[in-house]
Amino acid sequence: MGKRENDKEDRGKNQSSVKKNKKKKKELPATVSVALPGSIIDNAQSLEMATLLAGQIARAVTIFRIDEVIVFDSKTSSDDAAGEENSDDKYDGAPFLIKILRYLETPQYLRRSLYSMHSSLRFVGLLPPLDAPHHLRKHEWGPFREGLTLKEKPLNFAGTLVDVGLSKNVTVEEILEPGVRVTVAMGENRSQGTDVPKKIVTPNTPQKEMGSYWGYKVRYASNLSSVFNMCPYEEGYDHVIGTSEHGDIINSSEVVIPTFWHLLIAFGGLGGLEECIEEDNDLKGKTVSEIFHSYLNTCPQQGSRTIRTEEAVLISLQYFQEPIKRALN
Ligand SMILES: C[S@@+](CC[C@H](N)C(=O)[O-])C[C@H]1O[C@@H](n2cnc3c(N)ncnc32)[C@H](O)[C@@H]1O
């Protein structure tokens, strides 16, 4: 919790230096992250059902332009590498969910190079595509394309060849290792073709320059506290919301989210976020209000006695749309 606590203190300072914030915001678009437990996969009855569930999460976070998805475990110690390992033939909670989320976020033309066909990916073909703006087809032109650096060297330039999913590879000036995923600026218009050397840009450039959603990053956290402590943003999450049927009931039009750089919305599993807190050695005994800036019920009129996490993600992200828009205006 250290980082988030500091951020809480920083918020006062931040608010008093609006000018500085505005400048920083222009350089760095605000981000929205979603945290959810990998255990939701363990309740699926088959690999096929687990794949469909992961696909639902991927579609929901794409529809609502989420920048980062954190899949957390309920480990007592912070071992943030463990979730990266994936068993080939099982649908194993967090590692499986992470794998499917990353696979689906990758443009189709790069998947074959980046993923060997593990049996855990056996049913991904059943899933509806994300159809995100960076998933361009071969015949489509776009000012930016996701690419993968290649081993082969360009013929006439020093630089690196990049597969950007067109019939011809492009060259970039930078010398890079093979197998690195990069975002390539393709030039002002289609007539520049593939022969002119291109530039590598940061992955958030398409969003900064065109307002275009450019996919999500996926991160593993060994438990709920690691979601906060291992935040990849230097400033940490400056506003954190927990969701629960036990949360406060506030009409979405009245929810106030303060101006933020990095918003985090957390979801629980079968036992809810309160159980995740109890399972976490660093958080045990804390109340939800010590952990979240707000704890909200986003579907107070529910007819079913339980809303599943994958349903809650869709419902809640719709509920937060307008409050987020107001916070960023
Ligand atoms: C099966 S529910 C867990 C039920 C649990 N009693 C709870 O705290 O909501 C799984 C997750 O879905 C989300 N959820 C379920 N109902 C919700 C509601 N009415 N409002 C907001 N989130 C909800 C929460 O993130 C919850 O942790």
The ligand as an ORCA input file, in Angstrom:
! r2SCAN-3c Opt
* xyz 0 1
  C     -19.751    -12.897     -7.383
  S     -19.463    -11.212     -7.048
  C     -19.006    -11.285     -5.387
  C     -20.162    -11.074     -4.503
  C     -19.745    -10.346     -3.265
  N     -20.658    -10.605     -2.195
  C     -19.554     -8.836     -3.467
  O     -18.799     -8.289     -2.691
  O     -20.079     -8.206     -4.379
  C     -17.971    -10.904     -7.890
  C     -17.604     -9.462     -8.086
  O     -18.525     -8.828     -8.965
  C     -18.618     -7.451     -8.628
  N     -20.016     -7.170     -8.272
  C     -21.001     -8.061     -8.035
  N     -22.160     -7.419     -7.762
  C     -21.889     -6.111     -7.829
  C     -22.662     -4.914     -7.661
  N     -23.953     -4.948     -7.389
  N     -22.045     -3.723     -7.803
  C     -20.723     -3.652     -8.106
  N     -19.960     -4.744     -8.290
  C     -20.527     -5.941     -8.148
  C     -17.686     -7.197     -7.463
  O     -16.432     -6.762     -7.943
  C     -17.583     -8.581     -6.863
  O     -16.405     -8.729     -6.111
*
